[in-house]
Amino acid sequence: MSRAVFTQAALRQITRCDGVAKEIRVQDGHLFVCNGCCCGNTEKGFPVLPLEEFKRQWKERGIRRRFHLTISGCLGPCPLANVVLVLFRGRSAWFHSINSPADVGLLYDYVERMLLAESYLDPPAELAGRVFERYIDEIAAGECYFERTAAGCA
Protein backbone atom coordinates (compact mmCIF):
# COMPACT_ATOMS: atom_id res chain seq x y z
CA MET A 1 0.00 0.00 0.00
CA SER A 2 1.27 3.47 -0.74
CA ARG A 3 2.39 5.46 2.24
CA ALA A 4 -0.19 8.18 2.56
CA VAL A 5 0.37 11.12 4.87
CA PHE A 6 -2.15 10.98 7.67
CA THR A 7 -3.11 14.11 9.58
CA GLN A 8 -3.50 14.05 13.33
CA ALA A 9 -6.90 13.25 14.78
CA ALA A 10 -8.82 16.00 16.52
CA LEU A 11 -8.31 16.92 20.15
CA ARG A 12 -11.22 17.02 22.55
CA GLN A 13 -11.37 18.50 26.02
CA ILE A 14 -12.70 16.17 28.70
CA THR A 15 -13.34 17.15 32.30
CA ARG A 16 -12.41 14.46 34.79
CA CYS A 17 -14.44 13.71 37.90
CA ASP A 18 -12.02 15.81 39.95
CA GLY A 19 -12.93 18.85 37.82
CA VAL A 20 -9.61 19.00 35.96
CA ALA A 21 -9.99 19.43 32.18
CA LYS A 22 -7.63 17.45 29.94
CA GLU A 23 -7.19 17.25 26.19
CA ILE A 24 -7.27 13.86 24.57
CA ARG A 25 -6.85 12.82 20.97
CA VAL A 26 -10.02 11.28 19.54
CA GLN A 27 -8.79 8.56 17.23
CA ASP A 28 -10.27 6.62 14.34
CA GLY A 29 -9.33 3.26 15.73
CA HIS A 30 -7.27 0.95 17.84
CA LEU A 31 -5.28 -2.22 17.30
CA PHE A 32 -4.97 -4.63 20.22
CA VAL A 33 -2.30 -7.31 19.87
CA CYS A 34 -2.55 -10.25 22.22
CA ASN A 35 0.73 -10.94 24.01
CA GLY A 36 -0.76 -12.97 26.82
CA CYS A 37 -0.52 -16.54 27.97
CA CYS A 38 -0.47 -18.30 24.58
CA CYS A 39 0.01 -15.92 21.67
CA GLY A 40 3.63 -16.11 20.60
CA ASN A 41 4.43 -18.69 23.28
CA THR A 42 6.53 -21.18 21.34
CA GLU A 43 7.08 -23.28 24.48
CA LYS A 44 3.36 -24.11 24.34
CA GLY A 45 3.62 -24.95 20.64
CA PHE A 46 2.24 -21.68 19.28
CA PRO A 47 3.85 -19.72 16.43
CA VAL A 48 6.11 -16.76 17.14
CA LEU A 49 4.30 -13.42 17.45
CA PRO A 50 5.88 -10.72 15.24
CA LEU A 51 5.57 -8.16 18.04
CA GLU A 52 8.38 -5.84 16.96
CA GLU A 53 6.91 -5.73 13.45
CA PHE A 54 3.60 -4.42 14.83
CA LYS A 55 5.47 -1.62 16.59
CA ARG A 56 7.79 -0.84 13.67
CA GLN A 57 5.07 -0.57 11.04
CA TRP A 58 2.79 1.41 13.33
CA LYS A 59 5.51 4.03 13.72
CA GLU A 60 6.79 3.98 10.13
CA ARG A 61 3.36 4.27 8.53
CA GLY A 62 2.68 7.53 10.38
CA ILE A 63 -0.69 6.49 11.77
CA ARG A 64 0.14 6.91 15.46
CA ARG A 65 -2.01 10.03 15.92
CA ARG A 66 -5.01 8.47 14.19
CA PHE A 67 -4.86 4.79 15.12
CA HIS A 68 -3.61 3.54 18.47
CA LEU A 69 -1.61 0.36 19.13
CA THR A 70 -1.84 -1.55 22.40
CA ILE A 71 0.14 -4.66 23.18
CA SER A 72 -2.19 -6.35 25.63
CA GLY A 73 -2.47 -9.30 27.91
CA CYS A 74 -4.65 -12.23 26.93
CA LEU A 75 -7.48 -11.35 24.56
CA GLY A 76 -8.52 -15.00 24.12
CA PRO A 77 -9.48 -17.30 22.49
CA CYS A 78 -6.19 -19.04 23.15
CA PRO A 79 -6.58 -22.03 20.77
CA LEU A 80 -6.48 -19.66 17.76
CA ALA A 81 -3.20 -17.98 18.76
CA ASN A 82 -1.69 -14.70 17.62
CA VAL A 83 -5.01 -12.94 17.93
CA VAL A 84 -5.56 -9.25 17.21
CA LEU A 85 -8.56 -6.98 17.51
CA VAL A 86 -9.08 -4.03 15.20
CA LEU A 87 -11.55 -1.39 16.37
CA PHE A 88 -12.44 1.26 13.84
CA ARG A 89 -15.07 3.92 14.42
CA GLY A 90 -17.09 1.71 16.70
CA ARG A 91 -16.85 -1.50 14.65
CA SER A 92 -14.64 -4.47 15.41
CA ALA A 93 -12.82 -7.13 13.45
CA TRP A 94 -11.05 -10.08 15.08
CA PHE A 95 -8.17 -11.92 13.42
CA HIS A 96 -6.19 -15.03 14.30
CA SER A 97 -2.91 -16.52 13.08
CA ILE A 98 -1.14 -13.21 12.49
CA ASN A 99 2.19 -15.02 12.50
CA SER A 100 4.57 -13.19 10.15
CA PRO A 101 5.75 -9.71 9.21
CA ALA A 102 3.82 -10.12 5.93
CA ASP A 103 0.62 -10.78 7.94
CA VAL A 104 1.25 -7.62 9.96
CA GLY A 105 1.68 -5.69 6.71
CA LEU A 106 -1.67 -6.96 5.43
CA LEU A 107 -3.34 -5.80 8.65
CA TYR A 108 -1.84 -2.34 8.46
CA ASP A 109 -2.72 -2.08 4.75
CA TYR A 110 -6.31 -2.79 5.80
CA VAL A 111 -6.14 -0.11 8.50
CA GLU A 112 -4.72 2.42 6.02
CA ARG A 113 -7.54 1.70 3.56
CA MET A 114 -10.06 2.47 6.30
CA LEU A 115 -8.23 5.65 7.29
CA LEU A 116 -8.26 6.82 3.67
CA ALA A 117 -11.94 5.91 3.26
CA GLU A 118 -12.74 7.50 6.65
CA SER A 119 -15.06 4.55 7.24
CA TYR A 120 -15.06 0.98 8.48
CA LEU A 121 -14.49 -1.49 5.66
CA ASP A 122 -14.94 -5.24 5.66
CA PRO A 123 -11.65 -7.12 5.94
CA PRO A 124 -9.96 -7.71 2.57
CA ALA A 125 -9.85 -11.09 0.83
CA GLU A 126 -6.20 -11.55 1.86
CA LEU A 127 -7.29 -11.67 5.51
CA ALA A 128 -10.73 -13.28 5.13
CA GLY A 129 -9.53 -16.72 6.21
CA ARG A 130 -8.30 -15.30 9.51
CA VAL A 131 -11.42 -13.39 10.53
CA PHE A 132 -13.58 -14.76 13.32
CA GLU A 133 -16.52 -13.58 15.41
CA ARG A 134 -15.70 -13.27 19.10
CA TYR A 135 -19.10 -12.24 20.45
CA ILE A 136 -22.67 -13.30 19.81
CA ASP A 137 -24.61 -10.66 17.92
CA GLU A 138 -28.36 -10.19 18.21
CA ILE A 139 -29.15 -12.08 14.99
CA ALA A 140 -26.90 -15.01 15.86
CA ALA A 141 -28.33 -15.15 19.39
CA GLY A 142 -31.85 -15.39 17.96
CA GLU A 143 -30.82 -18.06 15.50
CA CYS A 144 -29.20 -20.11 18.27
CA TYR A 145 -32.30 -19.78 20.40
CA PHE A 146 -34.64 -20.81 17.61
CA GLU A 147 -32.43 -23.74 16.64
CA ARG A 148 -32.44 -24.99 20.25
CA THR A 149 -36.19 -24.46 20.56
CA ALA A 150 -36.88 -26.34 17.34
CA ALA A 151 -34.74 -29.21 18.58
CA GLY A 152 -36.50 -29.21 21.94
CA CYS A 153 -33.39 -27.96 23.77
CA ALA A 154 -34.70 -24.65 25.12
N, C-alpha and C positions, 0 to 999 in steps of 0.2 A: 504494500500500500504506500502511496506517496506520503511524504511527511508534510502534512499540512501544518500551518501555524495556528495554534489554538489560543484564543484570547482567554484572559482570566474570567472566572465566573464572578457574578455580582457579590457584593458584600451586603450583609443585612445586620442591622443592630438588634440584639436580643437583650432583654433585661432579665437578669437572673433573679432568683427568689430573694437574694439579699439586697436587691435594689440596684446592683451595679450593672451598668450597660456594657456589653461587649460586642465587638464586630466579629461575625463569622462569615466564612465564604460559603455560599449556597452552591453546591456542586450538582452537576448533571448525574453523576453516578458514583459507584463504589465497587471495587473488586476485593472480595475476601478470598484469601488463599489459605486453605487448611494446612496447618503445620502442627497438627496435634499428635495423637497417639499412634496413628497408622500411616497417614500420608507421608510418603518419603522414607518410611522406616524399612530399610532394606533388611534389617535383622528379623523382621516379621514376614519377609518375603514380598514386600511391596516395592514397586519401582521407585527409583530416585525422583525426588521432587526438584524441578529446576528453579529453586527459590531465588538464586541470584539473578537469573534471567528475568523473572518477574520484576525485580527491582530495577535492573538495568534498563529494560525497555520502557518501563513507566517513566523513568527520568529522561531517557533519550528522546522519547516521542513528544515530550513537551506537553503532556496532558495533566500534569500534577495539580494545576489550579482549577481543573474542570472535573477530574475523575480521580477519586481517592483510592489508594491501595492500603489494605490492611492484611498483614500476615497474622493469622489468628490461631487460636487453639482449635480443638476438634470441632468441625462443622458437621461431622457424620455425613452420610452413612459410610462407616469404615470399610465394608467389603468392596466398595467401588474404588477407593483410593485416589489420591491426588485430585481432590474435589475442590472446585472453586465456585463461588457465587458471584454473579454479575447483577448488580442493581442499577437500573437506569430509569430515571424519572418515574419512580414508583413501581416499575415492573421488574421481575426477577427472571434470571435464567441460571440454571444449575448445570454444571459440567463435571464429568469424571474423566479419569485417565489422561490428565494433562501432564504428560510424562517427559516431554522434550522441549528444547528451546524453540523448535519449529511449532509445536503446539501452542506455546506461549505467544509466539508471533501471530498465529491465527486468531487467538483470543483478542489481542490488542488491535489487530486489523478490524475485527468486528466492533470493538469499542470505538475506534476512530470513525468507522462508517456511521455509527449512531451519533457521534458528536457532530459530524458534518451534516447529517440529516436533521439534527436537533429533535430527534424522536427515537423511541424504542423501535428496534427492528427485530424480526425473528432471527434466530441464529442462522448463519450461512450453511450451505450444504457441506462445506469442509468440516464443520463441527457437529452436524446433525446426529451422527452416531454416538456422540458423547453427551448429549442433552438428556436430562432426566427430570421428572417432577418430584419434588421433595415433599410437598404438602398437598393435602386433599383440597380440591376446589369445590365450589358449591355443586357444579354439574356432576362431577365424579362422585361426590358424596351421595347425591340423589340416586345415581345409577347403582352404586354399591347397595344402597338401602333397598331399592326395588329388586335388584337381583337376589338379595337375601330373602326378601319377602316372597318373591315368586317361588323360591326353592323351599320355603317353609322354615327359614333360618332366622327370622326376625326376632 
